[in-house]
């Protein structure tokens, strides 16, 4: 059994990319590592399907109803937006992967830095495995409940409640009848939902894996600063400090690029997820038992996804706050005035907090996650209060 687990782990590991190994293998499995024209076919078909929903909604007499339907499943459709941004920012992603790989492979040769890289590599792989398993399990549970209800209704009532048949797509809008109408539609719906969830998971894994890897690089930099003066040669001390500062500049540059890639999607997710969680909580009272359980699982999954991002964004910020102190942790007290002056200058210039943003106003930290929960609860209470007021009048 242990040999089997080891072989599976080895298959999902890329030695060229230590901390990003599982994410890179995931990219390769779904054909998005070295892009060719054929790899654009599935995303293009999904995009056409999504745009047809938009057009159908705009020309429908029930535009508000279908807009809400589309919005309530918006976190699934975000997978298409995430893929579009991945294609658009592919050079940035590749530069980031290659930079992280180069740094980590060098650090694995250093006995003092290797434990840090190994720690973040193991942590990143465990988190990624956990996320993929939990995410696909949530999809299977929600989609499976929806699929079972469709099969039950078509086999017993011979028609389907549109609420179930429009779980991902907006048509048919009336009760569907006949197996040859329903089951082919279910196949199309399955393919659409599976690929959108896969692309959504891919982007999530890439973003959080790079966050974890960046947190690891910042901790490595802190260790480099602490050991920079562990030599008797003043020239080497000076060179070590300059090397550390250059590494700090590289980290700033890479983090800024990653932030520009992630920020728009995180902002859309913040809005859609928080409002959707409120909608789902609000509708629980009117749902059947099986749908109620599936909706509760979905709310929990959305909360975990938000925490998945914001916790690891907070890790990067936390590690960046320790760099300045790490400079003073070096053995600087008995060094020459020139070295002590350089230590002082560096300590005062490497104190910038590295923060990922969800749009122009929100930082990707645990504090923002708590605010999202508060907004969700407030919006839910507002809807409940409005409903009670309307029923009372």
N, C-alpha and C positions, 0 to 999 in steps of 0.2 A: 504493500500500500504506500509506504513511504517513497519507494522508487517511482511509483506512478505519479505521486504528487510532485516529486522532484522533476520528473520529465515534463509534466505539464507546466510547472513554473519556468523551466528552461525554455520551453517553446514560446511562452509569453514574455520573454526577456530579450532585449536587444543590447548586447554588450557594448555597442558603440554609443549608446545613450543610457548611461546608468540609471539616473533617477527618472527619466522619461520613457524607459523601456516599454512598459505596458501600454502607454498611450501611443507610442510609435507603432507597436505591433497591431493595435486596434485600427490605426490608420491604414496599415498595410492590408489587413483582413478585408476591409470594406472598400479597398481600391482607391484611397485618397492620399497615398504617400507620394508616388511619382505619377502625377496626373497626365492622362492621355485624353484624347477627345471622347473615347468611349465611356470614360468615367463621368462625363457630364450628362449622360442620357437619363439616368434615374433621377437626379436632382431636377433636370429640365422637365421631365414628366410630372413630377410632384408639383413643381411650380405652376405648370399649366393647369393642373387639377385645382390648385389653390386659387388661381386667378379666375377660373371658371366659377368657383364659389362666390367670389367677390362680384362678378358680373351678374350672376343669378340673383344675388341679394339686392343689387342696385335696381334691377328691373322687376323685382317681386312686389306685389301689393302689401306684403307683410315685412317690410324692410327692417323695422325696429326689432321684430321677433327674431329674424335671422341674423341681424347684427349682434344681438345678445348671445345667440347660439354660437356664432363665430368667436365672439370675445371670450365666452366661457371655456372654449377649448383653445384659447390663444397660446397657452403655454406649450401645447403640442405643435402648433403651427410655427412657433418660434424656431423650431428645428430647421425650417427652410431659410429663415433669416440668418440663423447662425451659420449655415452652410454657405450662403451667399457671401457673408463677411469673411468666412474662411478662405474661399476662392479669391476674394478681392485682396486679402492681406496675406496671401500665401508666402510672398518673399519675406515678410516680417517674421512669420512663424518659422520658416526654414532658417533664417539668420539666428533666431533665438535658440532653436534646437541645436544648431551647430556650435553656437557659443557655449551653451551649457555643457554640451558633450565635451568640447575641448577643455574647458575648465575642470570638469569632474575627472576626466581621464588623467590629467596632470596631477590633480590632488590625490588620486588613489595611489600614486607613487610615493607620496609623502606620508611617513608613518604618523605624523602629528595631525594631519588633515583627513586621512583616510577614515577614521572612526566617525567623523562628522558626516562625510559623504555617505558612508554606509548606513548611518542612522536615518538620514532623510530619504535615502533610496528605499529602504525597507518600509518606512512609514508611508511614503508616497504610493508604493505598490499595494500595501494593505488597504489604504484609503480608496484607491482606484478600484480594486477588486470589490470592496464593500459597496461602493457606489453603484457599479455596474450591476451587481447581483440584486441590490435593493431596488434599483430603478426598473430593471426588466421585470422583476417580481411584481412591482406595483402596476406596471403596464399589463402584464398577464392577468392580474387580479381584476383590474377595472375593465379591460377589454373582454376578458373571459366572462365576467358577469353580464356584460352587455350582449355578448354573442349567445350565451345560454338563454337569455330572455327572448332574443330574436327567434332562435330555434324552437323554443317552447311555444311561442305565440303562433308561429307559422304552422307548426305541426298539430296544434290543438284548436286554435281559433281561426287558422287559415288566413289571417291578416296580422299586421304588425303595427303596434303603437309607434308613430313617427318619432317619439322621444328616443326610442332605442335605435332606430335605423339611422338617425342623424347624429349619432354620437361623435363622428369625425366629419362627415360630409353633410351638405345641406339638402340633398335630394335622395330619395323621393320625399315630397312634402306631405303627401296624403298616405293613409294606411296602404302599405304595399301588400299585394296578394300574389299567390302562386310561387311555387318553389323556383321555377326558372327565372323569375324576376328578382327574387330575394337572394338566393345563394350566390349567383355570379356577382351581385352587388357586394355581398359580404366578402368575397375574395378580393375585390378591388379595395374595399375599405381596409382589409387586413394589411395588404401591401402598403397602402398609403400610411397607415398608422405605424407599421413596423419601421419603415424607413425614416419617417419623421422623428420617431422616438430614438432611433439609432443615431441620426445626425445631431439630435439634441444632446444625447449622451456624449457623443464624441467631442462636441464643443465644450461641454462642462468638464470633461476629463482633461482636455488640453489646457483649459484655463487654470483649473485647480492644481494640476500637476506642475505647471510652470510656477504657480504661486509657491508651492512647496519647495520646488527646486531653487527659486530665488531666495526663500527664507534660509535654505541650506547654504547658499553662496554667501549670504550676509553673515551667518554664523562662522563660516570658514574665514571670511575677511576679519572678523573680530579676533579669531585665533591667530591669524597672521600678524595683526597689530600687536597682540600680546607677546609674540615671540620675535618681533622685528629687531629688538635690541639685544637678543641673546647671543651676542658675539663681541669679541674684543676689538674688532676692526671698526674704526669710526667710519671709514669709507663704506664698508658693508652695511653698517647701521643706517647710514644715509640712503643707500641704495634700496634697502629693505623697506624703509618708510615711503620712499617714492613709489616703489612697486605696489605697496598697499594702497596708496592714494590713487594710482592709475586704475587699480582694480575697483576702487570705490566709484570712480568716474564711469567705468564700464557698466557697473551695476545700475547706476543712476540712468544711464542711457537706455539700457535694456528694459528696465522697469517702466520708463516713460513710454517706450514703444508698445509694450504689452498693455499698458493702461489705455492707450489710444485705441487699441484693438478691442479690448473687453468692455470699455465704458458704455458705448451705445447699447449693447445687448443687455448689460446688467441694469441699465436704466429702464429699458422696456420690460425686462423681467420683473423689476421692482414694482412697477405700476400694475402689470397684468396679474402677477401672483397675489399681491396684497388685496386687490379688488376681487379677484376670483375666489380667494379663500373666504371672503365675506359673503359673496354670492352663494357659495356652496353651503356654508354654515346656515345661511338664511333659508335655503331650500330644504334642509334636512327634514323638517317637520312634515313636509308634503310628499316625501319619498317612501317607496316600499322598503321593507326591511333589507333586502339584498342590495338595493341601490343605495340605501342609507349607509350601509357598511362600506360599500365601494367608495362613496363620497368621503366618508371619514378617513379612509386610507389615503385618498387623493389629497386631502387637506394636509394630512401628516407628511406625505411625500413632498408637497410644496414647501412646507416648513423646513424639512430636512435639506431640500435643495438650496433654500436660501441660507441656511446655517452652513452648509457645505462650502459655499462661496465666502460668506462673511467671516467665518472662523479662520479660514486660511489667509484671507486678506489681512485679518488682524494679526496673524503670525508674522507676516512680512513687516508690518508696522512695528510690532514689538521688537523684532530682531534689529531693525534699523535704529531703534532708540538706544540699543546697547553698544553701538559702535564707538561712540565718543568715549564712553567709560572704558572700553577695551583698550583704547590708545593709552590711557593713564595706567592701565594694568601692566603695561610693559615696564621693564627695568630701566627707568629713565632717570632716577634720582641722582645717581653718581656719574651720569654721562656729562659730556662737554656742554658748555653753554649753547653752542650751535645746535646740538642735537636736542637739548631741552627746549630751545626756542621752536624748533621744527615740530616737536611733539605738541607743544602748546598750540601752534597754528593749526595743525591737523586736527587736534581734538575739537577746536572751535569751528572747523569747517566741514566736519563729517557728522554733524548733529542734525542733519535734515531727516524728517520723518518721511519714509517711503510709503505712500498710500495709494491704493487703487480706488477709483471713483466709479460710482454708478450714476452717470450723467454729471452735470455741472455742480451739483449741490451735495450729493450724498457720498460719504466715504464708506468703503467696503470694510467695515469693522463690526465687532460684536455690538457696539453701541447702536449702529444703524439697524442691525438685525432686531434688536429690542424695540426700536422705533417702528419697524415694519409690523411687528406683532401688535403694538399699540394701535397703529393705524387700522389694521385689520379688525381688531375688536371694536374700535370707535365707529368704523363704517358699518359693521354688522349691527351695532346698537342703534345707529341712525336709521338703518332700514327697518329695524323692528319697531322703533318709535314712530316712524312715518306710517307704517302699516297699521299700527294700533290706532293712530289718529284718524286715518281714513275710514277704518271700520267703525270707529266710535261716532264719526259724523254721519 
